[in-house]
Amino acid sequence: MDPAKTPPPQEAKLHFLDYWRIIRIRKAIIITVFLITAIIATAVTFILPEQFASTVRIIVQPDVSNVSTPETPSVSAAPYDPYFLQTTYELIQSEVVLSNVVSKLNLNTVWGKKYFGGETLKTTEAIEFLKNRMHLDTVRNTKYLTITVYSDDKNDAANLANAVAEAYREYRQQEWQQLAATGIDALQKQFDADEEKIQADRKDVEDLRRTLGITDNDPNSLGPTPTLTQETLQRYNEQEIEQERLCISVETTLKGLQALPAKDLRNVIPKLLSQETALPGLLDKLNMAEQNYAVLTNDYASNNVAIARLQSDIDVLNQQIDDQVHAVIVGLENQVSNQEATLMLVSNTVESAKEKDNAEALRGMPYWDKKREWEQEVDFHRMLAAKIEAEQLTLKVPRTAMVTITDPAEPADAPVRPNKTLNIALGLIFGLLMGVGLAFFIEYLDTSVKTIDDVERAFQAPVLGVIPQNVGLLMDEGPESKHAEAYRVLRTNLLFSRKDEKLNSVVVVSAGAGEGKSTTAVNLATVFAHTGQRVLLVDSDLRRPALHKMLHVANNIGLTNYLLQQNSLAEVVQTTSVPTLDLMASGKLPNSSMGILGSAQMKQLVSELKQRYDFIFFDSPPILGVSDASVLASEVDLVLQVIQYRRYPQPMNLRAKQMVEKVGGNFMGIVLNNINVSQDESYYYYYTGYYHDYYYYSNAQTQPGDEGKPAETAGGGKDETGIKQKY
């Protein structure tokens, strides 16, 4: 026999209706938790005492000096500190601030009498009590800080808020004054120590001056007075440059003249030396004499007295010109020598002055170094004195800018706690969320079978039938019972799931006790019997037989008697109220015959019953409790597993199916039993929406006046798959 093929498993996906199904099923838990939470929230809201809130607004700033001097200018703005406000929060709530509030308002005694039965509180206890009633906050993007205090007395709340703000302001003022006074003391000590050192260094400076013989007429000078001042040095430099220029100019002229022939000098010198006036006159006279000589030689003989005299004058003039040229050359040579001597004198004077100044500076270096050190100490001492004076003046100036109370606290008009509407609304919302969350948590922990999809996905087997809650015996309710259609659908699915029509023996098993397998076996057999087929119902639950009680027959003899060969088959089979339905009770089970269902006699019985009856249904014990059910599953043709809705975990039911397959049983499918279709939406349409409407539609066709309308009987109708039933 081929096992029934099942579709491959599908991935589990939760739909909105799945959530709604859980809420419907667990609505009792949700409503209970919701009501309890709502009642508690309402009771606590009305029990809590009323509280008033008062808020004081202050501006807080870091410490910045508001006094400036030429040496110590004030800072216009403090550098940004990202932790300043958080530090202020902690400071306001610290003991150094709140202890002043406790002491000023005598909160130890007042709160002890009011809240602690007259017992005087410790300061730390009062501070902690005050901190629990206080809330600090900031105004975004500002330096504002708000201090809110809660109390059952509106005046008390306002007084406490103002007292906290004032205590913080006083603390900041006292802290600043204390720090400033400490700083002034440290500066004064430094001032006194520096003054002693200055006096000692001054004496050392005087000793060095006398020892080294330093002349220091300028008390502000920090070095020796140089012989060669800057102005003198500049004048010497300018003079040296000018002398050098003149020397080069004269030397250049001289060299140019010396390079010329002697006859050309008399013509060149007047052009180069404009200051030379004698030579041009002599040249003019010579020129005139030569002209006269030329005229006379044309008219007279060379021995003429006039010509001779004129020749003598020309010779004298030439001699005078040559002497003058020579004198000019000599004068230029003397001028070059003088210029070089003057240049050398200037250079020697400058170098001598520099050497003298360097020597004087080197000799007086210890003195001047010590004097400069002493002057620096004096300058620092003067600045320190100015700083001390400025800080002393700052102490006398009020420091109100550090903490400014802009909006003092006022008594509130109405209480702020408890907010009854908000508390009750939050209680209702929280209760609903708690209830729904608890419902889903319980649903998560519940691993039992819940839906057809759960079964088919986990068991890889088809669901052949869905049986609702509170189903009775069909033989008592009749074939037209509203529950009969569920079993007829089960019958139809079972018949169509068979591979061979000769497979007519069926055992009904379950994983545990109380899942409804006996009722399922009886009603399924009854449905088959209503179609006119010969059906036998066998109670094979030898340890806890129940079919004889359900059918109201005796259990004196039955299956065990036949297997032990004490009675014949005809003697152990009993009739029921349904004409074609017979019953074989379990009979009494001797202690020595515990494995009787696995005997050869049982196999022969099954074979013989298959020939005598159209269908045989075996009611078995729980398959996980004893081995009888496994034995029966291996001996009969078909196996049906009954799983009760939300009773046992899925692994337990899956283990039962695996045991059937392990012994070679022909597992046909699963019957979901005891379904609450009124609460579970996933079964509502499956059962109520179809079976219920179909059942009443069939009954409506038999009403008076409808005899002429076609009608389908319960046994010959269509199942939920739309297939025409054969039986």
C-alpha positions as CSV (number, residue, x, y, z in Angstrom):
1,M,0.0,0.0,0.0
2,D,1.2,3.5,-0.9
3,P,1.0,6.0,1.9
4,A,-1.1,9.1,1.3
5,K,0.8,11.8,-0.5
6,T,0.8,15.2,1.3
7,P,1.8,18.6,-0.1
8,P,5.3,20.0,0.8
9,P,5.4,22.1,3.9
10,Q,4.9,25.8,3.5
11,E,6.6,28.6,5.4
12,A,4.6,29.9,8.4
13,K,3.3,33.4,7.8
14,L,1.2,35.2,10.4
15,H,-1.8,37.0,9.0
16,F,-3.9,39.7,10.7
17,L,-6.6,37.1,11.3
18,D,-4.1,35.0,13.2
19,Y,-3.5,37.8,15.7
20,W,-7.2,38.4,15.9
21,R,-7.7,34.6,16.5
22,I,-5.3,34.7,19.4
23,I,-7.1,37.7,20.9
24,R,-10.5,36.0,20.6
25,I,-9.2,32.8,22.2
26,R,-7.4,34.6,25.0
27,K,-9.9,37.3,25.5
28,A,-10.7,36.1,29.1
29,I,-7.0,36.7,30.1
30,I,-6.9,40.0,28.3
31,I,-10.1,41.3,29.9
32,T,-9.0,40.1,33.4
33,V,-5.6,41.7,33.2
34,F,-7.1,44.9,31.7
35,L,-9.7,45.2,34.4
36,I,-7.2,44.5,37.2
37,T,-4.7,47.0,35.9
38,A,-7.4,49.6,35.3
39,I,-8.8,49.1,38.8
40,I,-5.4,49.4,40.4
41,A,-4.5,52.5,38.4
42,T,-7.7,54.2,39.3
43,A,-7.4,53.3,43.0
44,V,-3.8,54.4,43.2
45,T,-4.7,57.7,41.4
46,F,-7.4,58.6,43.8
47,I,-5.4,57.4,46.8
48,L,-2.3,59.5,46.0
49,P,-2.2,62.8,47.8
50,E,-2.4,66.0,45.7
51,Q,0.9,67.9,45.1
52,F,1.5,71.4,44.0
53,A,4.5,72.6,41.9
54,S,6.3,75.9,42.0
55,T,9.1,76.9,39.6
56,V,11.9,79.5,40.0
57,R,13.9,80.6,36.9
58,I,17.5,81.7,37.2
59,I,20.3,82.6,34.8
60,V,23.6,80.9,35.6
61,Q,27.0,81.9,34.2
62,P,30.6,80.9,34.8
63,D,32.8,83.1,36.9
64,V,34.3,86.0,34.9
65,S,36.3,88.9,36.4
66,N,34.5,92.3,36.0
67,V,37.5,94.5,37.0
68,S,40.3,95.3,34.5
69,T,43.7,97.0,34.8
70,P,46.2,97.8,32.0
71,E,48.2,94.8,33.1
72,T,45.2,92.4,33.6
73,P,42.4,93.2,31.2
74,S,39.0,91.6,32.0
75,V,37.7,88.7,29.9
76,S,34.5,89.7,27.9
77,A,33.2,86.1,27.8
78,A,34.0,82.8,29.4
79,P,35.1,80.0,27.1
80,Y,32.3,77.5,26.2
81,D,32.1,74.6,28.7
82,P,29.8,71.8,27.5
83,Y,29.7,70.4,31.1
84,F,28.8,73.6,32.9
85,L,25.1,73.1,33.1
86,Q,25.4,69.5,34.1
87,T,27.8,70.4,36.8
88,T,25.4,73.1,37.9
89,Y,22.6,70.4,38.2
90,E,24.8,68.3,40.5
91,L,25.9,71.3,42.5
92,I,22.4,72.5,43.2
93,Q,21.5,69.0,44.4
94,S,24.7,68.7,46.5
95,E,24.8,68.7,50.3
96,V,26.8,72.0,50.4
97,V,23.8,73.8,48.9
98,L,20.8,71.9,50.2
99,S,22.1,71.8,53.7
100,N,21.8,75.6,53.9
101,V,18.1,75.2,52.7
102,V,17.5,72.6,55.4
103,S,19.1,74.7,58.1
104,K,17.4,78.0,57.0
105,L,13.9,76.5,56.9
106,N,14.4,74.1,59.8
107,L,13.3,71.2,57.6
108,N,14.7,68.6,60.0
109,T,12.0,69.4,62.6
110,V,9.2,70.6,60.3
111,W,9.3,67.5,58.0
112,G,10.0,65.2,61.0
113,K,6.7,66.3,62.6
114,K,4.7,66.4,59.4
115,Y,5.8,63.2,57.6
116,F,7.8,61.0,60.1
117,G,5.7,61.0,63.3
118,G,7.5,63.8,65.1
119,E,11.0,62.3,64.8
120,T,13.7,64.8,64.0
121,L,15.4,64.0,60.7
122,K,19.1,63.9,60.1
123,T,20.4,66.5,57.7
124,T,21.3,63.9,55.1
125,E,17.8,62.4,55.4
126,A,16.2,65.8,54.9
127,I,18.4,66.5,51.9
128,E,17.5,63.2,50.3
129,F,13.8,63.9,50.9
130,L,14.2,67.4,49.4
131,K,16.0,66.0,46.3
132,N,13.1,63.6,45.7
133,R,10.7,66.6,45.5
134,M,12.9,68.7,43.3
135,H,13.3,68.7,39.5
136,L,15.9,70.7,37.4
137,D,15.6,71.6,33.8
138,T,17.0,74.1,31.2
139,V,15.5,76.3,28.6
140,R,16.9,75.2,25.3
141,N,19.6,77.4,23.7
142,T,19.6,79.8,26.7
143,K,21.4,80.1,30.1
144,Y,18.1,79.8,31.9
145,L,17.8,77.0,34.5
146,T,14.5,76.1,36.2
147,I,14.1,74.7,39.7
148,T,10.8,73.0,40.3
149,V,9.8,71.8,43.8
150,Y,6.7,69.6,44.6
151,S,4.8,69.7,47.8
152,D,1.3,69.0,49.2
153,D,1.3,72.7,50.3
154,K,1.4,75.3,47.5
155,N,3.1,77.9,49.8
156,D,5.6,75.4,51.0
157,A,6.5,74.5,47.3
158,A,7.1,78.2,46.4
159,N,9.2,78.8,49.6
160,L,11.3,75.7,49.0
161,A,12.0,76.6,45.3
162,N,13.0,80.2,46.2
163,A,15.1,79.0,49.1
164,V,17.0,76.5,46.8
165,A,17.7,79.3,44.3
166,E,18.9,81.7,46.9
167,A,21.1,79.1,48.6
168,Y,22.7,78.3,45.3
169,R,23.3,82.0,44.6
170,E,24.8,82.5,48.1
171,Y,27.0,79.5,47.7
172,R,28.4,80.8,44.4
173,Q,29.0,84.2,46.0
174,Q,30.8,82.7,49.0
175,E,32.8,80.3,46.9
176,W,34.0,83.1,44.7
177,Q,34.9,85.3,47.6
178,Q,36.8,82.5,49.3
179,L,38.7,81.7,46.2
180,A,39.5,85.3,45.5
181,A,40.7,85.9,49.1
182,T,42.9,82.8,48.9
183,G,44.3,84.0,45.6
184,I,45.0,87.5,47.1
185,D,46.9,85.9,50.0
186,A,49.0,83.8,47.6
187,L,49.8,86.9,45.5
188,Q,50.7,88.9,48.6
189,K,53.1,86.2,49.8
190,Q,54.7,86.2,46.4
191,F,54.9,90.0,46.5
192,D,56.7,90.1,49.8
193,A,59.2,87.4,48.7
194,D,59.9,89.2,45.5
195,E,60.5,92.5,47.3
196,E,63.2,91.0,49.4
197,K,64.9,89.5,46.3
198,I,64.7,92.8,44.5
199,Q,66.5,94.6,47.4
200,A,69.2,92.0,47.4
201,D,69.7,92.1,43.6
202,R,69.8,96.0,43.7
203,K,72.7,95.8,46.2
204,D,74.5,93.3,43.8
205,V,74.1,95.7,40.9
206,E,75.6,98.6,42.9
207,D,78.5,96.5,44.0
208,L,79.2,95.4,40.4
209,R,79.1,99.0,39.2
210,R,81.7,100.1,41.7
211,T,83.9,97.1,41.3
212,L,84.0,97.3,37.5
213,G,84.1,101.1,37.4
214,I,81.1,101.4,35.2
215,T,79.8,104.9,34.4
216,D,76.0,104.7,34.4
217,N,74.3,108.1,34.4
218,D,71.1,106.9,32.9
219,P,69.0,104.8,35.4
220,N,66.8,103.5,32.5
221,S,69.7,102.3,30.4
222,L,70.2,98.5,30.2
223,G,73.7,98.7,28.5
224,P,76.8,101.0,28.2
225,T,76.6,104.2,26.3
226,P,78.5,103.6,23.1
227,T,81.3,106.0,21.9
228,L,80.2,105.5,18.4
229,T,76.5,106.4,18.4
230,Q,74.2,105.5,15.6
231,E,74.2,109.0,14.3
232,T,78.0,109.3,14.4
233,L,78.4,106.0,12.7
234,Q,76.0,107.0,10.0
235,R,77.9,110.3,9.5
236,Y,81.2,108.5,9.3
237,N,79.7,106.1,6.8
238,E,78.4,108.9,4.6
239,Q,81.8,110.7,4.8
240,E,83.7,107.5,3.9
241,I,81.5,106.9,0.9
242,E,81.9,110.5,-0.3
243,Q,85.7,110.4,0.1
244,E,85.9,107.1,-1.7
245,R,83.8,108.5,-4.5
246,L,86.0,111.6,-4.9
247,C,89.2,109.5,-4.8
248,I,88.0,107.3,-7.5
249,S,86.9,110.3,-9.6
250,V,90.3,112.1,-9.4
251,E,92.2,108.9,-9.9
252,T,90.2,108.1,-13.0
253,T,90.9,111.6,-14.4
254,L,94.6,111.3,-13.6
255,K,95.0,108.0,-15.3
256,G,93.2,109.3,-18.4
257,L,95.6,112.3,-18.7
258,Q,98.7,110.2,-18.1
259,A,97.7,107.9,-20.9
260,L,97.7,110.9,-23.5
261,P,100.7,112.3,-25.4
262,A,102.3,115.5,-24.0
263,K,101.2,117.6,-26.9
264,D,97.6,116.6,-26.5
265,L,97.5,117.4,-22.8
266,R,97.4,121.2,-23.4
267,N,94.2,120.8,-25.4
268,V,92.5,118.1,-23.2
269,I,93.1,119.5,-19.8
270,P,91.0,122.6,-20.2
271,K,88.1,120.4,-21.4
272,L,88.4,117.9,-18.5
273,L,89.3,120.4,-15.8
274,S,86.9,123.4,-16.0
275,Q,88.4,124.8,-12.9
276,E,91.8,125.2,-14.6
277,T,91.7,128.9,-15.9
278,A,95.4,129.7,-16.4
279,L,96.1,127.2,-19.1
280,P,93.3,128.4,-21.5
281,G,94.7,132.0,-21.3
282,L,98.2,130.8,-22.2
283,L,96.9,128.8,-25.0
284,D,95.0,131.8,-26.4
285,K,98.2,134.0,-26.2
286,L,100.2,131.3,-27.9
287,N,97.6,131.0,-30.7
288,M,97.7,134.8,-31.2
289,A,101.5,134.9,-31.3
290,E,101.7,132.1,-33.8
291,Q,99.2,133.9,-36.0
292,N,101.3,137.1,-35.8
293,Y,104.4,135.2,-36.6
294,A,102.9,133.7,-39.7
295,V,101.9,137.2,-40.9
296,L,105.4,138.6,-40.3
297,T,107.2,135.8,-42.0
298,N,105.2,136.5,-45.1
299,D,106.4,140.2,-45.2
300,Y,109.9,140.1,-43.6
301,A,112.9,137.9,-43.6
302,S,113.5,135.4,-40.9
303,N,116.3,137.5,-39.4
304,N,114.0,140.4,-38.8
305,V,114.1,141.8,-35.3
306,A,110.4,141.7,-34.9
307,I,110.2,138.1,-36.0
308,A,113.0,137.1,-33.7
309,R,111.2,138.9,-30.8
310,L,108.0,137.2,-31.6
311,Q,109.7,133.8,-31.8
312,S,111.1,134.4,-28.4
313,D,107.6,135.1,-27.0
314,I,106.3,131.9,-28.6
315,D,109.0,129.9,-27.0
316,V,108.3,131.4,-23.6
317,L,104.6,130.7,-24.0
318,N,105.2,127.0,-24.9
319,Q,107.4,126.7,-21.8
320,Q,104.7,128.2,-19.6
321,I,102.1,125.9,-21.0
322,D,104.2,122.8,-20.5
323,D,104.9,124.0,-16.9
324,Q,101.2,124.5,-16.4
325,V,100.3,121.0,-17.7
326,H,102.9,119.5,-15.5
327,A,101.6,121.4,-12.5
328,V,98.0,120.1,-13.2
329,I,99.3,116.5,-13.4
330,V,101.2,116.9,-10.1
331,G,98.2,118.6,-8.5
332,L,96.0,115.6,-9.5
333,E,98.5,113.2,-8.1
334,N,98.6,115.1,-4.8
335,Q,94.8,115.2,-4.7
336,V,94.6,111.4,-5.1
337,S,97.0,111.0,-2.3
338,N,95.1,113.4,0.0
339,Q,91.8,111.6,-0.7
340,E,93.2,108.2,0.1
341,A,94.7,109.5,3.3
342,T,91.4,111.0,4.3
343,L,89.5,107.8,3.6
344,M,92.0,105.8,5.6
345,L,91.6,108.2,8.5
346,V,87.8,107.9,8.5
347,S,88.0,104.1,8.4
348,N,90.6,104.0,11.2
349,T,88.4,106.3,13.4
350,V,85.3,104.0,12.9
351,E,87.2,100.8,13.7
352,S,88.8,102.4,16.7
353,A,85.5,103.5,18.1
354,K,84.0,100.0,17.5
355,E,86.9,98.3,19.3
356,K,86.5,100.7,22.2
357,D,82.8,100.1,22.5
358,N,83.2,96.3,22.3
359,A,85.8,96.4,25.0
360,E,83.7,98.5,27.2
361,A,80.6,96.3,26.7
362,L,82.7,93.1,27.4
363,R,84.1,94.7,30.6
364,G,80.7,95.8,31.9
365,M,78.7,92.7,30.8
366,P,78.2,91.2,34.3
367,Y,76.9,94.6,35.5
368,W,74.5,95.1,32.7
369,D,73.2,91.5,32.8
370,K,72.5,91.8,36.5
371,K,70.9,95.2,36.0
372,R,68.5,93.8,33.3
373,E,67.5,90.9,35.5
374,W,66.9,93.4,38.3
375,E,64.8,95.6,36.0
376,Q,62.6,92.6,35.0
377,E,62.0,91.7,38.6
378,V,61.0,95.3,39.3
379,D,58.6,95.3,36.4
380,F,57.0,92.0,37.5
381,H,56.8,93.3,41.0
382,R,55.0,96.3,39.8
383,M,52.5,94.2,37.8
384,L,52.0,91.9,40.8
385,A,51.2,95.0,43.0
386,A,48.7,96.1,40.4
387,K,47.1,92.7,40.3
388,I,46.7,92.6,44.1
389,E,45.1,96.0,44.1
390,A,42.7,94.9,41.3
391,E,41.7,91.7,43.1
392,Q,41.1,93.6,46.3
393,L,38.9,96.1,44.5
394,T,37.0,93.2,42.8
395,L,36.2,91.7,46.3
396,K,34.3,94.9,47.0
397,V,32.2,94.8,43.9
398,P,29.0,92.6,44.1
399,R,29.0,89.5,41.9
400,T,25.3,89.3,41.1
401,A,25.9,88.4,37.5
402,M,26.9,84.9,38.3
403,V,23.4,83.8,39.4
404,T,20.4,86.0,38.6
405,I,16.9,85.1,39.9
406,T,14.7,86.4,37.1
407,D,11.4,84.7,38.0
408,P,10.8,83.9,41.6
409,A,8.5,81.0,42.4
410,E,4.8,81.8,43.2
411,P,2.2,79.5,44.8
412,A,0.4,77.4,42.3
413,D,-3.4,77.7,41.7
414,A,-4.0,74.0,41.1
415,P,-2.3,70.7,41.9
416,V,-0.2,69.1,39.3
417,R,-0.1,65.6,40.8
418,P,-1.7,63.2,40.3
419,N,-3.0,63.8,36.8
420,K,-6.1,61.7,37.2
421,T,-7.2,61.6,33.6
422,L,-3.7,60.8,32.3
423,N,-3.0,58.2,35.0
424,I,-6.3,56.4,34.4
425,A,-5.8,56.6,30.6
426,L,-2.2,55.2,30.9
427,G,-3.5,52.5,33.3
428,L,-6.1,51.5,30.7
429,I,-3.6,51.5,27.9
430,F,-1.0,49.7,30.0
431,G,-3.5,47.1,31.1
432,L,-4.6,46.5,27.6
433,L,-1.0,46.1,26.4
434,M,-0.3,43.8,29.4
435,G,-3.3,41.7,28.7
436,V,-2.5,41.4,25.0
437,G,1.1,40.8,25.7
438,L,0.4,38.1,28.2
439,A,-2.1,36.5,25.8
440,F,0.5,36.4,23.0
441,F,3.2,35.1,25.5
442,I,0.9,32.3,26.6
443,E,0.1,31.6,23.0
444,Y,3.9,31.5,22.3
445,L,4.4,29.0,25.1
446,D,1.5,26.9,23.9
447,T,2.9,24.5,21.4
448,S,-0.3,22.5,21.0
449,V,-2.2,22.2,17.7
450,K,-4.1,25.3,16.9
451,T,-4.9,25.4,13.2
452,I,-5.1,23.2,10.2
453,D,-2.0,24.9,8.8
454,D,-0.1,24.0,11.9
455,V,-1.0,20.4,11.5
456,E,-0.2,20.1,7.8
457,R,3.0,22.1,8.2
458,A,4.3,20.2,11.2
459,F,3.0,16.7,10.5
460,Q,3.2,16.6,6.7
461,A,-0.2,15.0,6.6
462,P,-3.7,16.0,5.5
463,V,-6.5,17.0,7.9
464,L,-9.4,14.7,6.9
465,G,-11.9,16.2,9.3
466,V,-12.6,18.9,11.8
467,I,-14.9,18.1,14.7
468,P,-16.5,20.9,16.8
469,Q,-16.9,21.0,20.6
470,N,-19.6,19.4,22.6
471,V,-20.3,16.6,20.0
472,G,-22.5,13.8,21.3
473,L,-23.2,10.3,19.9
474,L,-24.8,10.5,16.5
475,M,-26.8,7.3,17.2
476,D,-28.5,9.3,20.0
477,E,-28.8,12.6,18.1
478,G,-29.9,11.0,14.9
479,P,-28.6,11.3,11.3
480,E,-29.9,14.8,10.9
481,S,-27.8,16.1,13.9
482,K,-26.1,19.4,13.2
483,H,-22.8,17.6,14.0
484,A,-23.4,14.7,11.6
485,E,-22.1,16.6,8.6
486,A,-18.6,16.9,10.1
487,Y,-18.4,13.2,10.3
488,R,-19.8,12.7,6.9
489,V,-17.0,15.0,5.5
490,L,-14.5,12.8,7.5
491,R,-16.1,9.7,6.0
492,T,-15.9,11.1,2.4
493,N,-12.3,12.3,2.8
494,L,-11.3,8.9,4.2
495,L,-12.9,7.0,1.4
496,F,-11.3,9.2,-1.3
497,S,-7.9,8.9,0.4
498,R,-7.9,5.1,0.0
499,K,-5.8,3.7,-2.8
500,D,-7.9,0.5,-2.8
501,E,-11.5,-0.2,-2.0
502,K,-10.5,-3.4,-0.2
503,L,-8.9,-1.4,2.5
504,N,-11.7,-1.4,5.0
505,S,-10.2,-1.8,8.4
506,V,-9.5,1.4,10.3
507,V,-7.9,2.0,13.7
508,V,-8.4,5.3,15.5
509,V,-5.4,6.3,17.6
510,S,-4.3,9.4,19.6
511,A,-1.1,10.5,21.3
512,G,-2.6,10.8,24.8
513,A,-5.8,10.1,26.7
514,G,-8.9,12.2,26.5
515,E,-8.5,13.4,22.9
516,G,-11.8,12.0,21.8
517,K,-10.7,9.0,19.7
518,S,-13.5,6.8,21.2
519,T,-16.3,9.3,20.3
520,T,-14.7,9.8,16.9
521,A,-14.6,6.0,16.3
522,V,-18.3,5.6,17.4
523,N,-19.6,8.5,15.4
524,L,-17.6,7.7,12.3
525,A,-18.9,4.1,12.4
526,T,-22.4,5.4,12.9
527,V,-22.1,7.6,9.8
528,F,-20.9,4.7,7.7
529,A,-23.8,2.6,9.1
530,H,-26.3,5.2,8.2
531,T,-25.5,4.6,4.5
532,G,-26.6,1.0,4.8
533,Q,-23.2,-0.6,5.0
534,R,-22.4,-3.3,7.5
535,V,-20.0,-1.8,10.1
536,L,-18.3,-3.4,13.1
537,L,-17.0,-1.3,15.9
538,V,-14.2,-3.0,17.9
539,D,-13.1,-1.8,21.4
540,S,-9.4,-2.7,21.4
541,D,-8.6,-0.4,24.3
542,L,-8.3,-3.4,26.7
543,R,-7.1,-1.5,29.7
544,R,-9.7,1.3,29.7
545,P,-12.6,0.2,27.5
546,A,-15.3,2.9,27.0
547,L,-17.4,1.8,23.9
548,H,-19.7,-0.5,25.9
549,K,-20.6,2.4,28.2
550,M,-21.2,4.8,25.3
551,L,-23.5,2.3,23.6
552,H,-25.1,1.1,26.8
553,V,-24.2,-2.6,26.4
554,A,-22.5,-5.2,28.7
555,N,-18.8,-5.9,28.6
556,N,-18.9,-9.4,29.9
557,I,-17.6,-11.0,26.8
558,G,-15.8,-9.4,23.9
559,L,-12.5,-9.3,22.0
560,T,-10.4,-10.9,24.7
561,N,-12.7,-13.8,25.0
562,Y,-12.5,-14.5,21.3
563,L,-8.7,-14.1,21.2
564,L,-8.4,-16.5,24.1
565,Q,-10.7,-18.9,22.2
566,Q,-13.3,-18.8,25.0
567,N,-16.2,-17.7,22.8
568,S,-17.0,-17.8,19.1
569,L,-17.2,-14.7,16.9
570,A,-20.9,-14.8,16.8
571,E,-21.0,-14.8,20.6
572,V,-18.8,-11.8,21.1
573,V,-20.5,-9.5,18.5
574,Q,-23.4,-7.4,19.9
575,T,-26.0,-5.4,18.0
576,T,-26.7,-1.7,18.6
577,S,-29.6,0.6,18.0
578,V,-28.4,1.3,14.5
579,P,-29.5,-1.8,12.4
580,T,-26.2,-2.2,10.4
581,L,-23.8,-1.3,13.2
582,D,-22.4,-4.1,15.4
583,L,-20.1,-3.8,18.4
584,M,-17.4,-6.1,19.7
585,A,-16.7,-5.0,23.3
586,S,-13.2,-5.4,24.8
587,G,-14.2,-8.1,27.3
588,K,-12.3,-8.8,30.5
589,L,-8.5,-8.7,30.2
590,P,-6.7,-11.4,32.3
591,N,-3.3,-10.2,33.7
592,S,-1.5,-13.0,31.9
593,S,-2.6,-11.8,28.5
594,M,-1.2,-8.3,28.1
595,G,0.2,-8.8,24.6
596,I,-2.8,-10.6,23.2
597,L,-3.4,-8.0,20.4
598,G,-0.1,-9.0,18.8
599,S,-1.0,-12.7,18.6
600,A,-1.7,-14.7,15.4
601,Q,-5.3,-15.0,16.5
602,M,-5.7,-11.2,16.3
603,K,-4.4,-11.2,12.7
604,Q,-6.8,-14.0,11.8
605,L,-9.6,-12.1,13.4
606,V,-8.9,-8.9,11.4
607,S,-8.8,-11.0,8.2
608,E,-12.1,-12.7,8.9
609,L,-13.8,-9.5,9.9
610,K,-12.7,-7.8,6.7
611,Q,-14.6,-10.5,4.8
612,R,-17.8,-10.3,6.9
613,Y,-18.1,-6.4,7.2
614,D,-17.9,-3.5,4.8
615,F,-15.9,-1.5,7.4
616,I,-14.3,-2.3,10.7
617,F,-13.3,0.5,13.2
618,F,-10.9,-0.2,16.0
619,D,-10.8,2.0,19.1
620,S,-7.2,1.8,20.5
621,P,-5.5,3.0,23.6
622,P,-3.1,6.1,23.5
623,I,-0.2,5.2,21.3
624,L,2.4,6.8,23.6
625,G,1.0,5.0,26.7
626,V,1.1,1.3,25.7
627,S,2.2,-0.8,22.7
628,D,-1.3,-2.1,21.8
629,A,-2.0,0.9,19.5
630,S,1.2,0.4,17.6
631,V,0.5,-3.3,17.1
632,L,-3.0,-2.5,15.8
633,A,-1.6,0.1,13.4
634,S,0.6,-2.5,11.9
635,E,-2.3,-5.1,11.5
636,V,-5.1,-3.0,10.1
637,D,-5.4,-1.3,6.7
638,L,-5.8,2.4,7.6
639,V,-4.8,4.6,10.6
640,L,-6.5,7.8,11.7
641,Q,-4.9,10.0,14.3
642,V,-7.2,12.1,16.5
643,I,-5.7,15.3,17.8
644,Q,-7.6,17.4,20.3
645,Y,-7.5,21.1,19.8
646,R,-5.1,22.9,22.2
647,R,-4.5,19.9,24.4
648,Y,-1.1,18.3,23.9
649,P,2.1,19.8,22.5
650,Q,2.9,19.3,18.8
651,P,6.0,17.2,19.5
652,M,3.9,14.7,21.4
653,N,1.4,14.3,18.5
654,L,4.2,14.2,16.0
655,R,5.8,11.4,17.9
656,A,2.6,9.4,17.8
657,K,2.5,9.8,14.0
658,Q,6.1,8.7,13.7
659,M,5.4,5.6,15.8
660,V,2.6,4.6,13.4
661,E,4.9,5.0,10.4
662,K,7.7,3.2,12.2
663,V,5.6,0.0,12.6
664,G,4.5,0.2,8.9
665,G,1.0,1.6,9.5
666,N,-0.8,3.2,6.6
667,F,-1.3,6.7,8.0
668,M,-4.2,8.3,6.2
669,G,-4.5,11.6,8.0
670,I,-5.5,13.6,11.1
671,V,-8.8,14.4,12.7
672,L,-8.9,17.7,14.6
673,N,-11.3,17.3,17.5
674,N,-13.0,19.5,20.0
675,I,-12.7,22.8,18.0
676,N,-14.2,25.9,19.5
677,V,-15.5,27.3,16.3
678,S,-17.2,30.2,18.1
679,Q,-13.9,31.6,19.2
680,D,-11.4,30.5,16.5
681,E,-11.9,32.5,13.3
682,S,-9.8,30.0,11.4
683,Y,-12.5,27.3,11.9
684,Y,-15.6,29.5,11.9
685,Y,-16.0,29.5,8.2
686,Y,-14.8,25.9,7.9
687,Y,-17.5,24.6,10.2
688,T,-20.2,27.2,11.0
689,G,-20.1,29.1,7.7
690,Y,-20.5,25.9,5.7
691,Y,-21.8,23.0,7.8
692,H,-24.3,25.0,9.7
693,D,-25.7,26.8,6.6
694,Y,-25.7,23.5,4.7
695,Y,-27.4,21.7,7.5
696,Y,-30.2,24.2,7.8
697,Y,-30.5,24.6,4.0
698,S,-31.0,20.9,3.8
699,N,-33.7,21.0,6.5
700,A,-35.4,24.0,4.8
701,Q,-35.9,21.9,1.7
702,T,-38.1,19.5,3.6
703,Q,-40.4,22.1,5.0
704,P,-44.1,22.0,4.0
705,G,-44.7,23.5,0.6
706,D,-41.2,22.6,-0.7
707,E,-41.9,19.0,-1.7
708,G,-41.6,19.9,-5.3
709,K,-38.1,21.4,-5.0
710,P,-35.0,19.2,-5.5
711,A,-33.2,18.2,-2.3
712,E,-30.0,16.4,-1.5
713,T,-30.0,14.1,1.4
714,A,-27.4,14.2,4.1
715,G,-26.0,10.9,2.9
716,G,-26.0,11.8,-0.8
717,G,-24.9,15.4,-0.7
718,K,-21.6,17.0,-1.5
719,D,-18.7,17.3,0.9
720,E,-16.7,20.5,1.4
721,T,-14.6,19.6,-1.6
722,G,-17.5,19.7,-3.9
723,I,-17.2,15.9,-4.8
724,K,-20.5,13.9,-5.0
725,Q,-20.6,11.4,-2.2
726,K,-21.0,7.7,-3.1
727,Y,-22.4,6.5,0.1
